[in-house]
Amino acid sequence: MTIRTVIQGVGSYLPEKVLSNAELAQKVDTSDEWIVERTGIHQRHIAADGEKTSDLAIAAVKKALAAAGRDGKDVDLFVLATATPDQTFPASAARVQAAVGRPGAPSFDVHAVCSGFVYGLAVADNFIKAGQAKCAVVVGAEVFSRILDWNDRTTCVLFGDGAGAVVLNAEDGGGTSADRGVLSTHLHSDGRYNAMLFVDGGPSTTQTAGHIRMKGKEVFRHAVVNLTEAVREALVANKVSIDDVDWLVPHQANKRILDSTAQKLGLDPAKVIVTVDRHANTSAASIPLALAAGVEDGRIKRGNLVLMEAMGGGFTWGSALVRM
């Protein structure tokens, strides 16, 4: 028998405040038409004053636990993917662990920016396959609004805040692509491209949090190529075709990237879960937020083959093939 990491429950949380393109156009030289044409984004959620990354994460995790019919005390491992932690240390995951009442369980943050959830899922999957955990929580949570330069229209229009979480459980499988659970994960990075998408601050450099800086055209080009290759890597590893995939749940960076990737793969656009129009780019939170949206509205069903992919600053990128 093969140990499989099965998604038992999903949960999400979005801050109450919604910032529309029209409202943003009153603060920076842009327009609703300009933003929608280039990104597909209509609005984004913004964390309230005093609302922390861990607050968003805790809300999403509690919903995921409820959906899974599990209690926080059942969890053996907490992995929080974020690029916007509450503090330099300790890990924001520790706040999540404390909030759901599970002292003693390992908890740590994973920092791979927009690829963070895929990285976190891979880490938890390997803990479970190694027998070091039976039940794990992986959450992606971000408050990117705190590291935006609100005078830079090329970046401030792109991002939003939010959190999404999954509860994972060890189950026996037959070792084939028909199994429920995580079938494979594929992770990559290339630090040579740091200057294309980065934050211009940090404890050991400027002693400040800094702001996002991005070379949009270069990021777009690399994203389509890297994401397509990561998807194909997952398909080959599991001996399935793109036609076997029920849903693509991609990182929600930009509608044009989603469309270009689907076209390059020969995937029906109707099979792509899209939330970027209302969530914008929520970095590590975007995949679990989109997954939760698909599950909650009934599109993603038990037994569906779901392909997740993401690329983030650094660059980092990766994919995961999961049967729900």
C-alpha positions in Angstrom: 0.0 0.0 0.0 1.0 3.6 -0.6 0.4 6.4 1.9 -1.5 9.2 0.3 -2.0 12.8 1.6 -5.7 13.4 1.1 -7.3 16.9 1.2 -10.1 16.4 3.8 -11.3 20.0 4.1 -10.8 23.5 2.7 -11.4 26.9 4.1 -10.8 30.5 3.2 -11.0 34.0 4.6 -11.1 37.4 2.9 -10.9 40.7 4.7 -14.2 42.7 4.8 -12.8 45.7 3.1 -13.1 45.6 -0.7 -11.1 48.1 -2.8 -12.5 48.5 -6.3 -10.5 49.7 -9.4 -12.6 52.9 -9.4 -11.5 53.7 -5.8 -7.9 52.9 -6.6 -8.1 55.3 -9.6 -8.7 58.1 -7.1 -5.4 57.4 -5.4 -3.1 56.6 -8.4 -2.9 57.4 -12.1 -4.9 54.5 -13.4 -8.4 53.5 -14.5 -10.7 50.5 -14.2 -10.4 50.0 -18.0 -6.6 50.0 -17.8 -6.4 47.5 -15.0 -9.1 45.1 -16.4 -7.5 45.1 -19.8 -4.1 44.2 -18.6 -4.8 42.0 -15.6 -8.5 41.0 -15.5 -8.7 42.4 -11.9 -11.9 44.3 -10.9 -11.3 44.4 -7.1 -9.2 43.2 -4.2 -9.7 42.7 -0.4 -7.6 44.8 2.0 -6.9 43.8 5.6 -8.2 46.2 8.2 -5.9 48.2 10.4 -4.5 45.8 13.0 -5.6 42.8 11.1 -2.5 40.5 10.8 -1.5 37.7 8.5 -2.0 35.2 11.3 -5.6 36.5 11.9 -6.5 35.7 8.3 -4.7 32.4 8.5 -6.5 31.4 11.7 -9.9 32.2 10.3 -9.2 30.1 7.1 -7.8 27.2 9.2 -10.9 27.1 11.5 -13.1 26.9 8.5 -11.0 24.1 6.9 -11.1 22.2 10.2 -14.9 22.5 10.4 -15.2 21.4 6.8 -13.0 18.3 7.5 -14.9 17.5 10.7 -11.7 17.7 12.6 -10.5 19.5 15.8 -7.4 21.5 16.1 -6.1 18.9 18.6 -6.0 16.3 15.8 -3.4 18.2 13.8 0.2 17.0 13.9 1.8 19.7 11.7 1.2 23.3 10.8 2.7 24.8 7.7 2.1 28.5 6.9 3.1 29.8 3.5 3.6 33.5 3.6 5.9 36.3 2.4 4.2 38.8 4.9 4.6 37.3 8.4 3.4 39.1 11.5 7.0 39.4 12.8 10.5 38.6 11.7 10.2 35.8 14.3 8.6 33.7 15.6 6.9 32.0 12.7 3.3 33.1 12.2 2.4 29.4 12.0 3.0 29.3 15.8 0.1 31.8 16.2 -2.2 29.5 14.2 -1.1 26.5 16.2 -1.8 28.3 19.5 -5.2 29.6 18.2 -6.5 26.1 17.5 -5.2 24.6 20.7 -2.5 22.3 19.6 0.7 23.1 21.7 3.7 20.9 21.0 2.9 20.2 17.3 5.6 21.4 14.9 4.7 24.7 13.2 6.7 26.8 10.8 6.5 29.2 7.9 7.5 28.5 4.3 8.7 31.4 2.2 8.4 30.9 -1.5 6.2 33.9 -2.3 3.5 33.1 -4.8 4.6 29.4 -5.0 4.4 29.2 -1.2 1.3 27.0 -1.0 2.6 24.4 -3.5 5.9 24.4 -1.5 4.0 24.0 1.7 1.8 21.2 0.3 5.0 19.4 -0.8 6.5 19.7 2.7 3.4 18.4 4.4 3.0 15.6 1.9 6.5 14.4 2.6 6.0 14.6 6.4 2.9 12.4 6.0 4.5 10.0 3.6 7.5 9.7 6.0 5.1 8.8 8.8 6.0 11.9 10.8 2.4 13.3 10.7 -1.1 11.8 10.1 -3.0 15.1 10.0 -1.6 18.4 8.8 -2.7 21.9 8.0 -1.3 23.9 5.2 -2.4 27.5 4.9 -1.4 30.3 2.5 -2.0 33.8 4.0 -0.8 37.3 2.9 -1.3 40.9 3.7 0.5 42.2 0.6 -1.2 45.6 1.0 1.4 46.3 3.7 4.3 46.0 1.3 2.8 47.8 -1.7 4.1 51.2 -2.9 0.7 52.8 -3.4 2.2 55.4 -5.8 3.4 52.7 -8.2 0.5 51.8 -10.5 2.4 48.9 -12.1 2.3 47.0 -8.8 -0.3 48.4 -6.4 -3.2 47.4 -8.7 -2.2 43.8 -8.8 -2.3 42.5 -5.2 -4.8 41.8 -2.4 -5.0 40.2 1.0 -6.5 36.9 2.0 -6.0 33.3 3.3 -6.8 29.8 2.2 -6.2 26.5 4.0 -6.4 22.8 3.6 -6.6 20.0 6.2 -4.6 16.9 5.1 -5.0 13.4 6.3 -3.0 10.2 5.7 -4.9 7.5 3.9 -3.9 4.2 2.2 -3.8 4.2 -1.6 -3.0 1.7 -4.3 0.0 3.7 -5.8 -1.7 4.7 -9.0 -3.1 7.9 -10.4 -6.6 6.7 -9.4 -5.8 7.2 -5.7 -7.3 10.1 -3.8 -4.7 12.6 -2.5 -1.5 14.3 -3.5 -0.1 12.2 -6.5 3.0 14.3 -6.9 4.6 17.7 -6.3 7.3 19.4 -8.4 9.3 22.3 -7.1 11.9 24.6 -8.7 13.7 27.9 -8.2 16.3 30.1 -9.9 17.9 32.8 -7.9 19.4 34.5 -10.9 16.1 36.3 -11.5 15.9 38.0 -8.1 15.9 41.5 -9.7 12.8 40.8 -11.8 10.4 40.4 -8.8 11.5 41.3 -5.3 10.9 43.5 -2.3 13.5 46.2 -1.8 13.8 45.8 2.0 14.6 43.3 4.7 16.1 42.9 8.2 19.7 42.4 7.0 19.6 45.0 4.3 17.5 48.1 5.0 16.0 47.1 8.4 12.6 47.8 6.9 9.9 45.7 5.3 10.3 47.4 1.9 8.0 47.5 -1.2 7.4 45.2 -4.1 9.3 45.9 -7.3 8.7 44.1 -10.5 9.6 44.0 -14.2 6.2 43.0 -15.5 7.0 42.0 -19.1 9.9 39.7 -18.1 7.9 38.1 -15.3 5.0 37.4 -17.7 7.3 35.7 -20.2 9.0 33.5 -17.6 5.7 32.7 -16.0 4.0 31.2 -19.1 7.1 29.1 -19.9 7.8 27.9 -16.3 4.2 27.2 -15.5 3.6 25.2 -18.7 6.7 23.1 -18.0 5.7 22.5 -14.4 2.3 21.3 -15.5 3.7 19.0 -18.1 6.2 17.6 -15.5 3.3 16.6 -13.3 1.4 15.0 -16.1 4.3 13.0 -17.3 5.2 11.9 -13.7 1.7 10.4 -13.3 1.2 9.1 -16.8 -1.9 11.2 -17.4 -2.8 13.7 -20.1 -4.1 17.2 -20.0 -7.5 15.8 -21.0 -7.6 13.8 -17.8 -7.4 16.9 -15.7 -10.8 18.0 -14.4 -9.6 21.4 -13.1 -6.6 23.6 -13.3 -6.3 25.7 -10.1 -3.5 28.1 -10.9 -1.9 30.9 -9.0 -4.0 33.9 -9.7 -1.4 36.4 -10.8 -2.9 37.9 -14.0 -5.8 36.8 -16.2 -3.6 37.0 -19.3 -1.1 34.6 -17.8 -3.9 32.2 -17.0 -5.2 32.4 -20.5 -1.8 32.1 -22.1 -0.9 29.0 -20.0 -4.2 27.3 -20.7 -3.7 28.0 -24.4 -0.2 26.7 -24.4 -1.3 23.5 -22.7 -4.3 23.0 -25.0 -6.6 23.1 -22.0 -10.3 24.2 -22.2 -10.5 27.6 -20.5 -13.7 26.4 -18.9 -11.6 24.0 -16.8 -9.6 26.8 -15.2 -10.7 28.1 -11.7 -10.4 31.9 -11.9 -10.7 34.2 -8.9 -8.2 36.9 -9.9 -11.0 39.1 -11.0 -12.3 39.5 -7.5 -9.3 38.6 -5.3 -6.4 40.0 -7.4 -3.0 38.4 -6.7 -3.0 37.2 -3.1 0.4 35.4 -3.5 0.7 32.2 -1.4 -3.1 32.5 -0.6 -4.2 32.5 -4.2 -4.3 28.8 -4.9 -6.0 27.7 -1.7 -8.5 30.6 -2.1 -9.3 29.4 -5.6 -9.5 25.8 -4.5 -11.9 26.7 -1.7 -14.0 28.7 -4.2 -14.2 25.7 -6.5 -15.1 23.3 -3.7 -17.6 25.6 -2.1 -19.6 26.3 -5.3 -19.7 22.7 -6.2 -17.5 22.7 -9.3 -14.7 20.7 -7.7 -16.0 17.3 -6.5 -14.6 14.3 -4.8 -12.6 12.2 -7.3 -11.8 15.1 -9.5 -8.2 15.4 -10.8 -6.9 18.9 -9.9 -3.7 20.4 -11.1 -2.2 23.3 -9.2 0.6 25.5 -10.4 2.4 28.7 -9.3 5.3 31.0 -9.9 6.7 33.6 -7.5 9.5 36.0 -7.0 13.0 34.6 -6.8 12.0 32.9 -9.1 10.2 30.0 -7.5 7.7 27.8 -9.3 6.1 24.4 -9.1 3.1 22.2 -9.5 1.0 19.6 -7.7 -1.4 17.0 -9.0 -4.1 16.1 -6.6 -7.1 13.8 -6.7 -9.8 15.3 -4.5 
